[in-house]
Amino acid sequence: MRVFRDGDDRAGVIVSPRKVRFLVYSARCVFPAMHYFEAHPEHIGRAVEVEKVDKLPKDSASKGFEVFNPELITDNAGKTFAYQNYNFVILNQGLVHPMSELVGNYAEFVALLGDKRQRKVKIQDRLERQFRMIENIGKMKPDAVYMVAARNGQTSSIYLSAGSTSGGMTRRIGLGNTKSNLEKMIELR
């Protein structure tokens, strides 16, 4: 097992030829699990499994830590608070999302990106009726890449990356106060 770390968030990672298994202890472990595929695109396409644990095991088979290091672009003022430093995951507020589904979809999304630079992830929740506006942003912005994921015929999440911002994008998926209750939204399976 290897431990993949994003800030204070950690996930255990066990890779086999056909799958990537994540050992997680909280919904915040979704961040290192998603970032794992940015750091290891060669594992995209493998099945994703998530196992809930009370804490990450410390055993002799552990291969140490790997730390996520996003490649941040600075603006004219030297700040990194810019859209091109983020990939957005917008969750349907009316659904509970299995972590294995979110991470698997994110891996597919990373495969679509032309720019393979490692970015931060911003997870937000929105009402389903707002999804069409967000999807239109993805369609209309020439520097945007997006992917829509559905479950049982209903849009469950949208994955979006954009190199620049617009007024509509700022209003719909701004970088400001947009924290979601991850523990309520994400199932550890």
C-alpha positions as CSV (number, residue, x, y, z in Angstrom):
1,M,0.0,0.0,0.0
2,R,1.1,3.5,-0.8
3,V,-0.3,6.6,0.9
4,F,-1.3,9.5,-1.4
5,R,-1.5,12.8,0.3
6,D,-3.2,16.2,-0.6
7,G,-2.5,18.6,2.3
8,D,-3.8,17.0,5.4
9,D,-6.1,14.6,3.5
10,R,-4.7,11.1,2.8
11,A,-5.9,7.9,1.1
12,G,-4.3,4.5,1.0
13,V,-3.7,3.3,-2.6
14,I,-3.4,-0.4,-3.6
15,V,-2.8,-0.8,-7.4
16,S,-3.3,-4.1,-9.2
17,P,-3.3,-4.8,-13.0
18,R,-7.0,-4.3,-13.2
19,K,-8.0,-2.0,-10.4
20,V,-7.0,0.8,-8.1
21,R,-8.3,0.4,-4.6
22,F,-8.5,3.4,-2.2
23,L,-8.6,3.0,1.6
24,V,-10.4,6.0,3.0
25,Y,-11.5,7.2,6.4
26,S,-13.6,10.3,5.5
27,A,-15.3,12.0,2.6
28,R,-12.4,14.5,2.4
29,C,-10.3,11.5,1.1
30,V,-12.0,12.1,-2.2
31,F,-9.4,14.8,-2.9
32,P,-6.2,12.6,-2.8
33,A,-8.1,9.8,-4.5
34,M,-9.0,12.1,-7.4
35,H,-5.5,13.7,-7.6
36,Y,-4.0,10.2,-7.7
37,F,-5.1,9.9,-11.3
38,E,-3.6,13.2,-12.2
39,A,-0.2,12.0,-10.8
40,H,-0.6,8.5,-12.3
41,P,-2.5,8.8,-15.6
42,E,-1.2,5.4,-16.6
43,H,-3.8,3.9,-14.2
44,I,-6.8,5.6,-15.8
45,G,-9.1,3.0,-17.2
46,R,-8.7,0.6,-14.3
47,A,-11.7,-0.2,-12.1
48,V,-12.0,2.0,-9.0
49,E,-12.8,0.5,-5.6
50,V,-13.2,2.4,-2.3
51,E,-13.0,0.7,1.1
52,K,-13.9,2.6,4.3
53,V,-11.4,2.1,7.1
54,D,-11.2,3.6,10.6
55,K,-7.6,4.7,10.0
56,L,-5.0,3.9,7.4
57,P,-3.1,0.8,8.3
58,K,0.6,1.0,9.2
59,D,2.2,-2.2,8.0
60,S,5.5,-3.4,6.7
61,A,4.0,-3.5,3.2
62,S,3.5,0.3,3.1
63,K,5.6,2.0,0.5
64,G,5.6,5.5,2.1
65,F,4.0,8.8,1.1
66,E,3.4,10.4,-2.2
67,V,2.4,14.1,-2.0
68,F,0.2,15.8,-4.5
69,N,1.9,18.9,-5.9
70,P,-0.3,21.0,-8.1
71,E,1.4,23.1,-10.8
72,L,-0.2,26.5,-10.1
73,I,-0.2,29.5,-12.5
74,T,0.1,32.9,-10.9
75,D,-1.7,36.0,-12.0
76,N,-0.2,39.5,-12.4
77,A,-0.4,40.1,-8.7
78,G,1.4,36.8,-7.9
79,K,-1.7,35.1,-6.6
80,T,-2.8,31.6,-7.5
81,F,-6.5,32.1,-6.9
82,A,-7.4,31.7,-10.6
83,Y,-9.7,29.4,-12.6
84,Q,-6.9,27.8,-14.6
85,N,-5.6,26.3,-11.3
86,Y,-8.8,24.3,-10.6
87,N,-10.9,21.4,-11.9
88,F,-14.5,21.7,-10.8
89,V,-16.7,18.9,-9.8
90,I,-20.3,20.0,-9.5
91,L,-22.6,17.5,-7.7
92,N,-26.3,17.1,-8.0
93,Q,-27.5,18.4,-4.6
94,G,-30.4,15.9,-4.6
95,L,-28.2,12.8,-4.7
96,V,-25.8,11.0,-2.5
97,H,-22.6,10.2,-4.5
98,P,-20.6,7.0,-4.0
99,M,-16.9,8.0,-3.8
100,S,-15.9,5.2,-6.2
101,E,-18.2,6.7,-8.9
102,L,-16.9,10.2,-8.3
103,V,-13.2,9.2,-8.5
104,G,-13.8,6.9,-11.5
105,N,-15.6,9.7,-13.4
106,Y,-12.8,12.1,-12.4
107,A,-10.2,9.8,-13.8
108,E,-12.2,9.7,-17.1
109,F,-12.4,13.5,-17.1
110,V,-8.6,13.8,-16.5
111,A,-8.1,11.6,-19.6
112,L,-10.1,14.2,-21.7
113,L,-7.9,17.1,-20.6
114,G,-5.3,18.3,-23.2
115,D,-3.4,20.2,-20.5
116,K,-2.2,17.5,-18.1
117,R,-1.0,20.0,-15.5
118,Q,-2.0,18.9,-12.0
119,R,-4.7,21.2,-10.6
120,K,-6.6,21.7,-7.4
121,V,-10.1,20.3,-7.2
122,K,-13.1,22.4,-6.1
123,I,-16.2,20.3,-5.2
124,Q,-19.6,22.1,-5.2
125,D,-23.2,21.1,-5.0
126,R,-25.9,22.6,-7.1
127,L,-29.6,22.0,-7.8
128,E,-30.1,19.9,-10.9
129,R,-32.0,22.7,-12.7
130,Q,-28.7,24.7,-12.6
131,F,-26.8,22.0,-14.4
132,R,-27.9,23.1,-17.9
133,M,-26.5,26.6,-17.4
134,I,-23.2,25.1,-16.2
135,E,-23.1,22.7,-19.1
136,N,-23.7,25.6,-21.5
137,I,-20.7,27.4,-20.0
138,G,-18.6,24.3,-20.9
139,K,-19.9,24.3,-24.4
140,M,-19.5,28.0,-25.1
141,K,-16.1,28.6,-23.6
142,P,-13.4,27.7,-26.1
143,D,-10.8,27.0,-23.4
144,A,-13.2,24.7,-21.4
145,V,-13.3,20.9,-21.1
146,Y,-16.3,19.4,-19.4
147,M,-17.9,16.0,-18.9
148,V,-21.4,15.1,-17.7
149,A,-22.0,12.0,-15.6
150,A,-25.5,10.5,-15.3
151,R,-27.0,7.8,-13.0
152,N,-30.4,6.3,-13.8
153,G,-31.1,8.9,-16.5
154,Q,-30.4,11.8,-14.1
155,T,-27.4,14.1,-14.3
156,S,-25.4,13.2,-11.2
157,S,-22.3,15.4,-11.7
158,I,-20.5,17.7,-14.1
159,Y,-16.7,17.9,-14.3
160,L,-15.3,21.2,-15.7
161,S,-12.0,22.8,-16.4
162,A,-11.6,26.3,-17.8
163,G,-8.6,28.4,-18.6
164,S,-10.4,31.7,-18.0
165,T,-13.5,33.0,-16.4
166,S,-16.7,34.8,-17.5
167,G,-19.4,36.6,-15.6
168,G,-21.8,33.6,-16.0
169,M,-19.1,31.2,-14.8
170,T,-18.3,33.3,-11.8
171,R,-21.9,33.5,-10.7
172,R,-22.6,29.8,-11.2
173,I,-19.4,28.2,-10.0
174,G,-17.4,30.9,-8.4
175,L,-14.2,30.4,-6.4
176,G,-15.6,32.2,-3.4
177,N,-17.6,30.8,-0.5
178,T,-18.8,27.5,-2.1
179,K,-18.1,24.8,0.5
180,S,-20.2,21.7,0.3
181,N,-21.0,19.3,3.2
182,L,-18.9,16.5,1.8
183,E,-19.7,14.0,4.6
184,K,-23.4,14.4,3.7
185,M,-22.9,14.3,-0.1
186,I,-20.4,11.5,-0.5
187,E,-20.8,7.8,0.5
188,L,-17.6,6.0,1.4
189,R,-18.0,3.1,-1.0
